[in-house]
Amino acid sequence: MDLDESWSGDGKVANTSSYVFSEPKPHGAAQARLGNLISGDTVALVVQSRKAGAGTPHIPFHQTLILQNQLLG
């Protein structure tokens, strides 16, 4: 997994941290993205994968991270 440089941390809530990773090309039959969201002693792991050559769309994944971050904060 490589650090996802397209993640800017939009929607960040105070006292939280986020680390986003994406499986680089060439990936197998499915591409995976994962995000670690940290708030205090709570860690949330968000994983999305998608079969087919198109890979996992980054915008819906980033929206999921923003919403989860808001729930933690």
Secondary structure, 3 states (H helix, E strand, C coil): CEECCCCCCCCCCCCEEEEEEECCCCCCCEEEEEEEEEECCEEEEEEEEEECCCCCCHHHHHHHHHHHHHHHC
